[in-house]
Amino acid sequence: MADCVNDPMIRILYRHTSGALVHELPIDQLASAVRDTNAVVWVDMENPTPDDEQKILTGVFNFHPLAVEDATKSVLLPKINDYRRYLYIVIHSIYLSDELVDLVSSELDIFLGPNFLITIHEREMSSINSLLAEKTHHNTEGISRGPALLLYEILELQVDRITRLLDNFEAELERLGDIIFQKGDISRESLLDDLLTAQSSALRLNRVLQPQRDLMNRLAQTDYSVIPANARPYFADIYDHLIRMVGLVESMRELARSTIEIYMALSNNRMNEIIKVLTIISTIFLPLSFLAGVYGMNFHHMPELSWPWAYPLVLVVFLSVAGFMLAFFRKRGWL
């Protein structure tokens, strides 16, 4: 099911220096919690209001105005900015629209610091919800391992979910490919729309996943101060998954393009068959229409039509002409 847009919601997970966890830290205690450099804070902002964004991003964390501006607006492509004290990261999550072949992206803004992680998104994200719901998980994993590895867990769940979506997308695309060879369904009006939607989705995914793949490579290879050395191999694992994913999307894009070409070729061939049949019918009736027209216009000047055997003779002539033309067309392989 597609992730959906919900009401504004801010959830704060706080791990005290002693290891104690607070799952719903009040916002008014956030500033004092962040000042404890040995503690870890995860702030998740789902569809936040502008006032909430300014209050937390500027008032509590004092982020750079350009980073705050990017976080409050849509960024078309994934990117990463190093502000030394923290990283500002933009990635895109993939979710399903109303159709199985319509995949769209949704932005996820991330602020990663030495003792904090902030995630901002408009749509509900199952990967984040599942981590926040598993309270005992953070006793030994999740936030207890630091914000960098917590970010890795979020990204890993995102990759797993996207992989399942791509598998369903590929299966649906193959089903559409099978339909085009079924004459009963080739006239379905939505078939071409589905194929074009699938091709558009593949192009959209390719534009998102390629820079996201490069972004993960930077997280794995670059010596960022907020990412410990022991966390880089985990981002390299995400990078490997994205390499395979980009290749899969590229192949699906080619499959969608080829399927559309086959659909158009089959449609043209079947249209030519229809036109050929109609042309043959018209050709057969052309001499019959001519004979009928000649006799019809000159009825009063042809006394032989009054003979008893005239009409059977005319009928025999008509049938003979039609039969001869049908036999000729069949011999030439046109029927």
N, C-alpha and C positions, 0 to 999 in steps of 0.2 A: 504494500500500500504506500502511496506517496506521502512523504513528510508534508506536514501542513503548517500554515501560519497560525500562531496562537496569540493570546493576549500577552502583554509585556510581563516578563518574569525574570527575576534575578535570584540566582542560587549561589551561595557561598559555602565552599567546603574549606575548613580550616584545620590544619594539623599543628598543634602546639609543639613547642620545643620538647616537652616531656613525652610526646607521642600521642597525646590525647586528641581525639577527633571531635570537631564540632561541625555537624552537617548543615545546619541552617544558621550560620552566623549572621546576626543583624548588621545591616549596612552601616549603622552609626558606630560599630566596633571595628569596621574594616581598616580604618586608618591606623589604629593602634596595633592591629594584627600584622599589617604589612611592615611596620617599623621593627618588628622582631625578625631579624635577618636569619635566625635559625629555624623559624617556623616556615610553613608553606601554605599558600593561599591559592585556591582555585575559584575564580569568579566566572560564572556562566551567565551571560546576558542574552536572553531569548526575546527577540523583537522589542528591544528596549526603546524607551522614549528618549527624545533629545535631551531632556533634563537629566535623566538617569545617566546617559552617556557622559555628559559634561561633568556631572557630580562625581562620577567614579574615575573616568579617564583623566580628567584635568584636575579636579579637586583633590582626589586621593592620591593618584599615581603621578600626576604632573607630567604626563606624556607630551611629546613634541606636538605643537599645533598641527603640523602637516600629517603626522600619524593619526591624530584624532580626526582630522578632516577626512582622511581616507577611510577610517573606520566607520564614519557616519554616512559615507556615500558608497555607491557601487563601484567596484573595481573590476574591469572586464576580464583581466587575466591574472593568474596567480603570480605573486611576487614576494620578495623578502627585502626588508630594509633593516640595516644594522645601525641602531642608535647607541651602541656601546653598552649602555646600562641595560638594554633590553632589545629584543628583536620584534619587529612588526612583520607578521606573515599573513598573506592572503592565500587561501586555497579555496577550491570549489568542490562542494559535495554534489553528487549526482543523485537525482531522484526521479521517480516515475511519474509521468503526467497521466492524463486520462486514458491514453492508449498505450499498449505494450511496446509500440515502436517509437514512442515519443518520450525521449529522455532529455531532461533539462538540468541545468546546473544552478546551484544556490551558493552564495558566498559565505565563507566562514573566516572572520577576522580573528587573528590571534596575536596576543601580546605575551611574549615569553621572557621572563626575567629570572634572576638567580633564585628567587624564593616565591615567585608567583606565576600563575598562568591565567590569562583572561581569554575567554572564547565569546565571540559575539556573532549571532546569526539571527536571521529573520524567521526561518522555518524551524520547526521541531526537528531535531536530529536524534535518531534512535541510538547512535553510538554514544553520544553524550548522556542521554537519558539512562541508558543501561549502566554506565559507569557511576553515575550519581545515585542510582537506585541500589547498587550493590555496596552497601555500607561496610560489611565485613571485609570486602575485597581490599579496602584501603588500609587495613591493619598491617598488611605485609606487602601489598602491591600498590598500584595506582599512585596516589599522592605521597605515600610513604617513601617512594623511591625518588622523589623530586619532580619538579615541574617538567623537565625535559622528557623523562621517561613516561610521565603522565600524558604528555602530548603524543608520544609515540603510540601509546595504547589507544588514544582517540583515533589517530590516523590509521592504525591497524584495523580497527573495527570498521572505519569508513571504507578501507580497501576491500575488506571481506564483503561488505554490503554491495559495493559497486560491482565486484566480481559476479555476485549472484544476479544483479540486474543485467549485466552484460550477457550472462548465460541465457537468461530469459529473452533478451533482445535478439540474440543470435538464433534461438529456437523459433521465435516468431518470424524472423526474416526468412528462415528456411521454409516455414509453413507458407509464407506468401509466395516463395519461389515455386512450391508445389502447386499452388492454386492456379498459377498462370497457365499450366498445362491442362487444366480441366475446363473443357469447353463450356460447361454449364455455369462456371463462375467467372469466366473471362470478361463478361459484360458487367460485372459488379462495379458500380460507379466508384465506390470507396477504395477499390484495390490499388489504383494508380496513386490515389492520395496517400494510402498507407506506405507505398513504396517510396514516394517522394519524402514523406515524413521520416521514414527510416534513414534515407540518405542524408537528410538534414540533421538528424540526431547524431549520426556517425561523424559528420563534419564538425558539429558543435563539440562533441566529446573529444575529438582529436585536437581541437584548438585549446581545450582546457587541460587535457591530460599531458600533453607534451611539455608545456612549461612547468606543470606540476612535477613531472618527472625530473626535470632539470633542477627544480627547487629542492627536491629531496636529495639530489646529488650534492648540492651545495651544503645542505645541513650535515651530510655525512662526511664531506671532505674539508670544509672550511673550519678554521680554528676560531669559532665564535666563543666569546667568553662565558656565555650563559648556557652553553651545551657542554657538559663534561665529556671527557675523552671516552669514557665507558658507554656513553649514550650514542655515539656516532655509528657504531655497527648496526644499531637498531634502525636508524634512519636509512642506512644502506640497504637493509632488508626491505623497507618500504620502496626504495628506489628500484630494487630488482623486481618487485611486484608490478610497479608502474611501467617498467620496460616491457614486460609481457603484456600488460594491459593495453599499452599504446599499439603494440603489434597486432593485438586482437581487434582493436577498433579500426585500425587501418585495413585489415582484411575484411571486416564487416562493411566498411565503406565501399571497397571494391566489389564485394558481393552485392550490395544494394545497387550500385551503378550497373553491374552486369545484369542483374535481375530486371532492372528497368529497361535496359536495351533489349533483352529477350522478350519482355512483355510487349514493347513497341513493335518488334519484328513479328511476333506471333499475331498481334492485332492487325498489322498490315497484311500479313499473309491471309488471315481469315477474311479480311475486308476484300482482298483481291478475289478470293473464292466466291464471295457473295456477288461481287460485280461480274465475275465470269458467268455465273449461273444466270444472272439477270440479263446479261448480254446475249447469251445463247437463246434464252426465251424470246427476247426481242427479235433476234435474227430469224428464228423459226417463224414467228408470226408476221414478219415483214412481207414475205411473198404471199402469205395467206391474206393479209390485209389488202395487198395490191389486187389479187384476184377478186376478192369480195368487193373492193371499191370499183373495179372495172365493170363487173356485172351489175352492181347496185346502181351505178350512174347510167348505165345503158340498158336498163331492164326492158323499156318499151321498144327498143330497137333490136332486140334479140328474140325473134319468134321461136328460135329453137328451144328456148327455155320452157316452152309450152309442151314439148314432147314428154311423154310419160317417163322416159328413162333419163331425162336431163338432170334432175336433181340428184339421183343416185350417182350419176357420172361426176357431177361437180364435187360431191362428197368424197368420192374415190380419189379424185384429183387432189383435193385438199389433204387427205390423209396420206397419199403417196408422197406429196411434196414434204410434209412434216416428217414422215418416216425416213425418206431419203436423207434429209438434213441431219436427223438424229443419228442415223447410221454413219454418215460422213464425220460428224463430230466425235463419235465414239471411236472410229477407226483412227483418227488423228490424235486420240488421247486427251481430247478436251473435256470429256465427261468421265 
